[in-house]
Amino acid sequence: MNEKQYRLLKSAVAKKRCHLEQCIIIADGKLLGAEDCLENAWALASPYETALVTRISKK
């Protein structure tokens, strides 16, 4: 579920250029937020049993 949401979000990010070079957090199929710092991203993801934390890069 989180991977599917990531693929959808990644294409939207590429078009809008939002959240580039940020860590995004997805849990329960929803975008929880975007952080500049990986530690903050993991802190946001920690309450969830399954969360996806990844950095959106320009490539």
Distance bins in CASP14 RR format, pairs under 12 A and 6 or more apart:
PFRMAT RR
TARGET T0000
AUTHOR 0000-0000-0000
RMODE 2
METHOD distances of the structure
MODEL  1
1 7 0 0 0 0 0 1 0 0 0 0 0
1 8 0 0 0 0 0 1 0 0 0 0 0
1 26 0 0 0 0 1 0 0 0 0 0 0
1 27 0 0 0 0 1 0 0 0 0 0 0
1 28 1 0 0 1 0 0 0 0 0 0 0
1 29 1 0 1 0 0 0 0 0 0 0 0
1 30 0 0 0 0 1 0 0 0 0 0 0
1 48 0 0 0 0 0 1 0 0 0 0 0
1 50 0 0 0 0 1 0 0 0 0 0 0
1 51 0 0 0 0 0 1 0 0 0 0 0
1 52 0 0 0 0 1 0 0 0 0 0 0
2 8 0 0 0 0 0 1 0 0 0 0 0
2 9 0 0 0 0 0 1 0 0 0 0 0
2 24 0 0 0 0 0 1 0 0 0 0 0
2 25 0 0 0 0 1 0 0 0 0 0 0
2 26 1 0 1 0 0 0 0 0 0 0 0
2 27 1 0 0 1 0 0 0 0 0 0 0
2 28 1 0 0 1 0 0 0 0 0 0 0
2 29 1 0 1 0 0 0 0 0 0 0 0
2 30 0 0 0 0 1 0 0 0 0 0 0
2 31 0 0 0 0 1 0 0 0 0 0 0
2 32 0 0 0 0 0 1 0 0 0 0 0
2 45 0 0 0 0 0 1 0 0 0 0 0
2 48 0 0 0 0 1 0 0 0 0 0 0
2 49 0 0 0 0 0 1 0 0 0 0 0
2 50 1 0 0 1 0 0 0 0 0 0 0
2 51 1 0 0 1 0 0 0 0 0 0 0
2 52 1 0 1 0 0 0 0 0 0 0 0
2 53 0 0 0 0 1 0 0 0 0 0 0
2 54 0 0 0 0 1 0 0 0 0 0 0
3 9 0 0 0 0 0 1 0 0 0 0 0
3 10 0 0 0 0 0 1 0 0 0 0 0
3 26 0 0 0 0 1 0 0 0 0 0 0
3 27 0 0 0 0 0 1 0 0 0 0 0
3 29 0 0 0 0 1 0 0 0 0 0 0
3 50 0 0 0 0 0 1 0 0 0 0 0
3 51 0 0 0 0 0 1 0 0 0 0 0
3 52 1 0 0 1 0 0 0 0 0 0 0
3 54 0 0 0 0 0 1 0 0 0 0 0
4 10 0 0 0 0 0 1 0 0 0 0 0
4 11 0 0 0 0 0 1 0 0 0 0 0
4 26 0 0 0 0 1 0 0 0 0 0 0
4 29 1 0 0 1 0 0 0 0 0 0 0
4 30 0 0 0 0 0 1 0 0 0 0 0
4 52 0 0 0 0 0 1 0 0 0 0 0
5 11 0 0 0 0 0 1 0 0 0 0 0
5 12 0 0 0 0 0 1 0 0 0 0 0
5 13 0 0 0 0 0 1 0 0 0 0 0
5 24 0 0 0 0 1 0 0 0 0 0 0
5 25 0 0 0 0 0 1 0 0 0 0 0
5 26 1 0 1 0 0 0 0 0 0 0 0
5 27 0 0 0 0 1 0 0 0 0 0 0
5 28 0 0 0 0 1 0 0 0 0 0 0
5 29 1 0 1 0 0 0 0 0 0 0 0
5 30 1 0 0 1 0 0 0 0 0 0 0
5 31 1 0 0 1 0 0 0 0 0 0 0
5 32 0 0 0 0 0 1 0 0 0 0 0
5 33 0 0 0 0 0 1 0 0 0 0 0
5 50 0 0 0 0 0 1 0 0 0 0 0
5 51 0 0 0 0 0 1 0 0 0 0 0
5 52 1 0 0 1 0 0 0 0 0 0 0
5 54 0 0 0 0 0 1 0 0 0 0 0
6 12 0 0 0 0 0 1 0 0 0 0 0
6 13 0 0 0 0 1 0 0 0 0 0 0
6 19 0 0 0 0 0 1 0 0 0 0 0
6 24 1 0 0 1 0 0 0 0 0 0 0
6 25 0 0 0 0 0 1 0 0 0 0 0
6 26 1 0 1 0 0 0 0 0 0 0 0
6 27 0 0 0 0 0 1 0 0 0 0 0
6 29 0 0 0 0 1 0 0 0 0 0 0
6 30 0 0 0 0 0 1 0 0 0 0 0
6 31 0 0 0 0 1 0 0 0 0 0 0
6 51 0 0 0 0 0 1 0 0 0 0 0
6 52 1 0 1 0 0 0 0 0 0 0 0
6 53 0 0 0 0 0 1 0 0 0 0 0
6 54 1 0 0 1 0 0 0 0 0 0 0
6 55 0 0 0 0 0 1 0 0 0 0 0
6 56 0 0 0 0 1 0 0 0 0 0 0
7 13 0 0 0 0 0 1 0 0 0 0 0
7 14 0 0 0 0 0 1 0 0 0 0 0
7 26 0 0 0 0 0 1 0 0 0 0 0
7 29 0 0 0 0 0 1 0 0 0 0 0
7 52 0 0 0 0 0 1 0 0 0 0 0
7 54 0 0 0 0 0 1 0 0 0 0 0
8 14 0 0 0 0 0 1 0 0 0 0 0
8 15 0 0 0 0 0 1 0 0 0 0 0
8 24 0 0 0 0 0 1 0 0 0 0 0
8 26 0 0 0 0 1 0 0 0 0 0 0
8 29 0 0 0 0 1 0 0 0 0 0 0
8 30 0 0 0 0 0 1 0 0 0 0 0
8 31 0 0 0 0 1 0 0 0 0 0 0
9 15 0 0 0 0 0 1 0 0 0 0 0
9 16 0 0 0 0 0 1 0 0 0 0 0
9 18 0 0 0 0 1 0 0 0 0 0 0
9 19 0 0 0 0 1 0 0 0 0 0 0
9 22 0 0 0 0 0 1 0 0 0 0 0
9 24 1 0 0 1 0 0 0 0 0 0 0
9 25 0 0 0 0 0 1 0 0 0 0 0
9 26 1 0 0 1 0 0 0 0 0 0 0
9 29 0 0 0 0 1 0 0 0 0 0 0
9 30 0 0 0 0 0 1 0 0 0 0 0
9 31 1 0 0 1 0 0 0 0 0 0 0
9 32 0 0 0 0 0 1 0 0 0 0 0
9 33 0 0 0 0 0 1 0 0 0 0 0
9 34 0 0 0 0 1 0 0 0 0 0 0
9 52 0 0 0 0 1 0 0 0 0 0 0
9 54 0 0 0 0 1 0 0 0 0 0 0
9 56 0 0 0 0 1 0 0 0 0 0 0
10 16 0 0 0 0 0 1 0 0 0 0 0
10 18 0 0 0 0 0 1 0 0 0 0 0
10 19 0 0 0 0 1 0 0 0 0 0 0
10 20 0 0 0 0 0 1 0 0 0 0 0
10 24 0 0 0 0 1 0 0 0 0 0 0
10 26 0 0 0 0 0 1 0 0 0 0 0
10 31 0 0 0 0 0 1 0 0 0 0 0
10 52 0 0 0 0 0 1 0 0 0 0 0
10 54 0 0 0 0 1 0 0 0 0 0 0
10 55 0 0 0 0 0 1 0 0 0 0 0
10 56 1 0 0 1 0 0 0 0 0 0 0
10 57 0 0 0 0 0 1 0 0 0 0 0
10 59 0 0 0 0 0 1 0 0 0 0 0
11 56 0 0 0 0 0 1 0 0 0 0 0
12 18 0 0 0 0 1 0 0 0 0 0 0
12 19 0 0 0 0 1 0 0 0 0 0 0
12 20 0 0 0 0 0 1 0 0 0 0 0
12 24 0 0 0 0 0 1 0 0 0 0 0
12 31 0 0 0 0 1 0 0 0 0 0 0
12 56 0 0 0 0 0 1 0 0 0 0 0
13 19 1 0 1 0 0 0 0 0 0 0 0
13 20 1 0 0 1 0 0 0 0 0 0 0
13 21 0 0 0 0 0 1 0 0 0 0 0
13 22 0 0 0 0 1 0 0 0 0 0 0
13 24 0 0 0 0 1 0 0 0 0 0 0
13 31 0 0 0 0 0 1 0 0 0 0 0
13 34 0 0 0 0 1 0 0 0 0 0 0
13 54 0 0 0 0 0 1 0 0 0 0 0
13 55 0 0 0 0 0 1 0 0 0 0 0
13 56 1 0 1 0 0 0 0 0 0 0 0
13 57 0 0 0 0 1 0 0 0 0 0 0
13 58 0 0 0 0 0 1 0 0 0 0 0
14 20 0 0 0 0 1 0 0 0 0 0 0
14 56 0 0 0 0 1 0 0 0 0 0 0
14 57 0 0 0 0 0 1 0 0 0 0 0
14 58 0 0 0 0 1 0 0 0 0 0 0
14 59 0 0 0 0 0 1 0 0 0 0 0
16 56 0 0 0 0 0 1 0 0 0 0 0
17 56 0 0 0 0 1 0 0 0 0 0 0
17 58 0 0 0 0 1 0 0 0 0 0 0
18 24 0 0 0 0 0 1 0 0 0 0 0
18 31 0 0 0 0 0 1 0 0 0 0 0
18 33 0 0 0 0 0 1 0 0 0 0 0
18 34 0 0 0 0 1 0 0 0 0 0 0
18 56 0 0 0 0 1 0 0 0 0 0 0
19 25 0 0 0 0 0 1 0 0 0 0 0
19 26 0 0 0 0 0 1 0 0 0 0 0
19 31 0 0 0 0 1 0 0 0 0 0 0
19 33 0 0 0 0 1 0 0 0 0 0 0
19 34 1 0 1 0 0 0 0 0 0 0 0
19 35 0 0 0 0 1 0 0 0 0 0 0
19 36 0 0 0 0 0 1 0 0 0 0 0
19 41 0 0 0 0 0 1 0 0 0 0 0
19 54 0 0 0 0 0 1 0 0 0 0 0
19 55 0 0 0 0 1 0 0 0 0 0 0
19 56 1 0 1 0 0 0 0 0 0 0 0
19 57 0 0 0 0 0 1 0 0 0 0 0
19 58 0 0 0 0 0 1 0 0 0 0 0
20 34 0 0 0 0 1 0 0 0 0 0 0
20 36 0 0 0 0 0 1 0 0 0 0 0
20 55 0 0 0 0 1 0 0 0 0 0 0
20 56 1 0 1 0 0 0 0 0 0 0 0
20 57 1 0 0 1 0 0 0 0 0 0 0
20 58 1 0 1 0 0 0 0 0 0 0 0
20 59 0 0 0 0 0 1 0 0 0 0 0
21 34 0 0 0 0 1 0 0 0 0 0 0
21 35 0 0 0 0 0 1 0 0 0 0 0
21 36 1 0 0 1 0 0 0 0 0 0 0
21 37 0 0 0 0 0 1 0 0 0 0 0
21 38 0 0 0 0 0 1 0 0 0 0 0
21 54 0 0 0 0 0 1 0 0 0 0 0
21 55 1 0 0 1 0 0 0 0 0 0 0
21 56 1 0 0 1 0 0 0 0 0 0 0
21 57 1 0 0 1 0 0 0 0 0 0 0
21 58 1 0 0 1 0 0 0 0 0 0 0
21 59 0 0 0 0 0 1 0 0 0 0 0
22 31 0 0 0 0 0 1 0 0 0 0 0
22 33 0 0 0 0 1 0 0 0 0 0 0
22 34 1 0 1 0 0 0 0 0 0 0 0
22 35 1 0 0 1 0 0 0 0 0 0 0
22 36 1 0 1 0 0 0 0 0 0 0 0
22 37 0 0 0 0 1 0 0 0 0 0 0
22 38 0 0 0 0 1 0 0 0 0 0 0
22 40 0 0 0 0 0 1 0 0 0 0 0
22 41 0 0 0 0 1 0 0 0 0 0 0
22 44 0 0 0 0 0 1 0 0 0 0 0
22 53 0 0 0 0 0 1 0 0 0 0 0
22 54 0 0 0 0 1 0 0 0 0 0 0
22 55 1 0 0 1 0 0 0 0 0 0 0
22 56 1 0 0 1 0 0 0 0 0 0 0
22 57 0 0 0 0 1 0 0 0 0 0 0
22 58 0 0 0 0 0 1 0 0 0 0 0
23 31 0 0 0 0 0 1 0 0 0 0 0
23 32 0 0 0 0 0 1 0 0 0 0 0
23 33 0 0 0 0 1 0 0 0 0 0 0
23 34 1 0 0 1 0 0 0 0 0 0 0
23 35 1 0 1 0 0 0 0 0 0 0 0
23 36 1 0 0 1 0 0 0 0 0 0 0
23 37 1 0 0 1 0 0 0 0 0 0 0
23 38 1 0 1 0 0 0 0 0 0 0 0
23 39 0 0 0 0 1 0 0 0 0 0 0
23 40 1 0 0 1 0 0 0 0 0 0 0
23 41 1 1 0 0 0 0 0 0 0 0 0
23 42 0 0 0 0 1 0 0 0 0 0 0
23 43 0 0 0 0 0 1 0 0 0 0 0
23 44 0 0 0 0 1 0 0 0 0 0 0
23 45 0 0 0 0 1 0 0 0 0 0 0
23 51 0 0 0 0 0 1 0 0 0 0 0
23 52 0 0 0 0 0 1 0 0 0 0 0
23 53 1 0 1 0 0 0 0 0 0 0 0
23 54 1 0 0 1 0 0 0 0 0 0 0
23 55 1 0 1 0 0 0 0 0 0 0 0
23 56 0 0 0 0 1 0 0 0 0 0 0
23 57 0 0 0 0 0 1 0 0 0 0 0
24 30 0 0 0 0 0 1 0 0 0 0 0
24 31 1 0 0 1 0 0 0 0 0 0 0
24 32 0 0 0 0 1 0 0 0 0 0 0
24 33 1 0 0 1 0 0 0 0 0 0 0
24 34 1 0 1 0 0 0 0 0 0 0 0
24 35 0 0 0 0 1 0 0 0 0 0 0
24 36 0 0 0 0 0 1 0 0 0 0 0
24 38 0 0 0 0 0 1 0 0 0 0 0
24 40 0 0 0 0 0 1 0 0 0 0 0
24 41 1 0 0 1 0 0 0 0 0 0 0
24 44 0 0 0 0 1 0 0 0 0 0 0
24 45 0 0 0 0 0 1 0 0 0 0 0
24 51 0 0 0 0 0 1 0 0 0 0 0
24 52 0 0 0 0 1 0 0 0 0 0 0
24 53 1 0 0 1 0 0 0 0 0 0 0
24 54 1 0 0 1 0 0 0 0 0 0 0
24 55 1 0 0 1 0 0 0 0 0 0 0
24 56 1 0 1 0 0 0 0 0 0 0 0
24 57 0 0 0 0 0 1 0 0 0 0 0
25 31 1 0 0 1 0 0 0 0 0 0 0
25 32 1 0 1 0 0 0 0 0 0 0 0
25 33 1 0 1 0 0 0 0 0 0 0 0
25 34 1 0 0 1 0 0 0 0 0 0 0
25 35 1 0 0 1 0 0 0 0 0 0 0
25 37 0 0 0 0 0 1 0 0 0 0 0
25 38 0 0 0 0 0 1 0 0 0 0 0
25 40 0 0 0 0 1 0 0 0 0 0 0
25 41 1 0 1 0 0 0 0 0 0 0 0
25 42 0 0 0 0 1 0 0 0 0 0 0
25 43 0 0 0 0 1 0 0 0 0 0 0
25 44 1 0 1 0 0 0 0 0 0 0 0
25 45 1 0 1 0 0 0 0 0 0 0 0
25 46 0 0 0 0 1 0 0 0 0 0 0
25 47 0 0 0 0 0 1 0 0 0 0 0
25 48 0 0 0 0 1 0 0 0 0 0 0
25 50 0 0 0 0 0 1 0 0 0 0 0
25 51 1 0 0 1 0 0 0 0 0 0 0
25 52 1 0 0 1 0 0 0 0 0 0 0
25 53 1 0 1 0 0 0 0 0 0 0 0
25 54 0 0 0 0 1 0 0 0 0 0 0
25 55 0 0 0 0 0 1 0 0 0 0 0
25 56 0 0 0 0 0 1 0 0 0 0 0
26 32 1 0 0 1 0 0 0 0 0 0 0
26 33 0 0 0 0 1 0 0 0 0 0 0
26 34 0 0 0 0 0 1 0 0 0 0 0
26 41 0 0 0 0 0 1 0 0 0 0 0
26 44 0 0 0 0 0 1 0 0 0 0 0
26 45 0 0 0 0 1 0 0 0 0 0 0
26 48 0 0 0 0 1 0 0 0 0 0 0
26 50 0 0 0 0 1 0 0 0 0 0 0
26 51 1 0 0 1 0 0 0 0 0 0 0
26 52 1 0 1 0 0 0 0 0 0 0 0
26 53 0 0 0 0 1 0 0 0 0 0 0
26 54 0 0 0 0 1 0 0 0 0 0 0
26 56 0 0 0 0 0 1 0 0 0 0 0
27 33 0 0 0 0 1 0 0 0 0 0 0
27 41 0 0 0 0 0 1 0 0 0 0 0
27 42 0 0 0 0 0 1 0 0 0 0 0
27 44 0 0 0 0 1 0 0 0 0 0 0
27 45 1 0 0 1 0 0 0 0 0 0 0
27 46 0 0 0 0 0 1 0 0 0 0 0
27 47 0 0 0 0 1 0 0 0 0 0 0
27 48 1 1 0 0 0 0 0 0 0 0 0
27 49 0 0 0 0 1 0 0 0 0 0 0
27 50 1 0 0 1 0 0 0 0 0 0 0
27 51 1 0 1 0 0 0 0 0 0 0 0
27 52 1 0 0 1 0 0 0 0 0 0 0
27 53 0 0 0 0 1 0 0 0 0 0 0
28 45 0 0 0 0 0 1 0 0 0 0 0
28 47 0 0 0 0 0 1 0 0 0 0 0
28 48 1 0 0 1 0 0 0 0 0 0 0
28 49 0 0 0 0 1 0 0 0 0 0 0
28 50 0 0 0 0 1 0 0 0 0 0 0
28 51 0 0 0 0 1 0 0 0 0 0 0
28 52 0 0 0 0 0 1 0 0 0 0 0
29 48 0 0 0 0 0 1 0 0 0 0 0
29 50 0 0 0 0 1 0 0 0 0 0 0
29 51 0 0 0 0 1 0 0 0 0 0 0
29 52 0 0 0 0 1 0 0 0 0 0 0
30 48 0 0 0 0 0 1 0 0 0 0 0
30 51 0 0 0 0 0 1 0 0 0 0 0
30 52 0 0 0 0 0 1 0 0 0 0 0
31 41 0 0 0 0 0 1 0 0 0 0 0
31 44 0 0 0 0 0 1 0 0 0 0 0
31 45 0 0 0 0 0 1 0 0 0 0 0
31 51 0 0 0 0 0 1 0 0 0 0 0
31 52 0 0 0 0 1 0 0 0 0 0 0
31 53 0 0 0 0 0 1 0 0 0 0 0
31 54 0 0 0 0 0 1 0 0 0 0 0
31 56 0 0 0 0 0 1 0 0 0 0 0
32 40 0 0 0 0 0 1 0 0 0 0 0
32 41 0 0 0 0 1 0 0 0 0 0 0
32 42 0 0 0 0 0 1 0 0 0 0 0
32 43 0 0 0 0 0 1 0 0 0 0 0
32 44 1 0 1 0 0 0 0 0 0 0 0
32 45 1 0 0 1 0 0 0 0 0 0 0
32 46 0 0 0 0 0 1 0 0 0 0 0
32 47 0 0 0 0 1 0 0 0 0 0 0
32 48 1 0 0 1 0 0 0 0 0 0 0
32 51 1 0 0 1 0 0 0 0 0 0 0
32 52 0 0 0 0 1 0 0 0 0 0 0
32 53 0 0 0 0 1 0 0 0 0 0 0
33 40 0 0 0 0 1 0 0 0 0 0 0
33 41 0 0 0 0 1 0 0 0 0 0 0
33 43 0 0 0 0 0 1 0 0 0 0 0
33 44 1 0 0 1 0 0 0 0 0 0 0
33 45 0 0 0 0 1 0 0 0 0 0 0
33 51 0 0 0 0 0 1 0 0 0 0 0
33 52 0 0 0 0 0 1 0 0 0 0 0
33 53 0 0 0 0 0 1 0 0 0 0 0
33 54 0 0 0 0 0 1 0 0 0 0 0
33 56 0 0 0 0 0 1 0 0 0 0 0
34 40 0 0 0 0 1 0 0 0 0 0 0
34 41 1 0 0 1 0 0 0 0 0 0 0
34 44 0 0 0 0 1 0 0 0 0 0 0
34 45 0 0 0 0 0 1 0 0 0 0 0
34 53 0 0 0 0 0 1 0 0 0 0 0
34 54 0 0 0 0 0 1 0 0 0 0 0
34 55 0 0 0 0 1 0 0 0 0 0 0
34 56 1 0 0 1 0 0 0 0 0 0 0
35 41 1 0 1 0 0 0 0 0 0 0 0
35 42 0 0 0 0 1 0 0 0 0 0 0
35 43 0 0 0 0 1 0 0 0 0 0 0
35 44 1 0 0 1 0 0 0 0 0 0 0
35 45 0 0 0 0 1 0 0 0 0 0 0
35 53 0 0 0 0 1 0 0 0 0 0 0
35 54 0 0 0 0 0 1 0 0 0 0 0
35 55 0 0 0 0 1 0 0 0 0 0 0
35 56 0 0 0 0 0 1 0 0 0 0 0
36 55 0 0 0 0 1 0 0 0 0 0 0
36 56 0 0 0 0 0 1 0 0 0 0 0
37 43 0 0 0 0 1 0 0 0 0 0 0
37 44 0 0 0 0 0 1 0 0 0 0 0
37 53 0 0 0 0 0 1 0 0 0 0 0
37 55 0 0 0 0 0 1 0 0 0 0 0
38 44 0 0 0 0 0 1 0 0 0 0 0
38 45 0 0 0 0 0 1 0 0 0 0 0
38 53 1 0 0 1 0 0 0 0 0 0 0
38 54 0 0 0 0 1 0 0 0 0 0 0
38 55 1 0 0 1 0 0 0 0 0 0 0
39 45 0 0 0 0 0 1 0 0 0 0 0
39 46 0 0 0 0 0 1 0 0 0 0 0
39 53 0 0 0 0 0 1 0 0 0 0 0
40 46 0 0 0 0 0 1 0 0 0 0 0
40 53 0 0 0 0 0 1 0 0 0 0 0
41 48 0 0 0 0 0 1 0 0 0 0 0
41 51 0 0 0 0 1 0 0 0 0 0 0
41 52 0 0 0 0 0 1 0 0 0 0 0
41 53 1 0 1 0 0 0 0 0 0 0 0
41 54 0 0 0 0 1 0 0 0 0 0 0
41 55 0 0 0 0 1 0 0 0 0 0 0
41 56 0 0 0 0 0 1 0 0 0 0 0
42 48 0 0 0 0 0 1 0 0 0 0 0
42 51 0 0 0 0 1 0 0 0 0 0 0
42 52 0 0 0 0 0 1 0 0 0 0 0
42 53 1 0 0 1 0 0 0 0 0 0 0
42 54 0 0 0 0 0 1 0 0 0 0 0
43 51 0 0 0 0 0 1 0 0 0 0 0
43 53 0 0 0 0 0 1 0 0 0 0 0
44 51 0 0 0 0 1 0 0 0 0 0 0
44 52 0 0 0 0 0 1 0 0 0 0 0
44 53 0 0 0 0 1 0 0 0 0 0 0
45 51 1 1 0 0 0 0 0 0 0 0 0
45 52 1 0 0 1 0 0 0 0 0 0 0
45 53 1 0 1 0 0 0 0 0 0 0 0
45 54 0 0 0 0 0 1 0 0 0 0 0
46 53 0 0 0 0 1 0 0 0 0 0 0
END
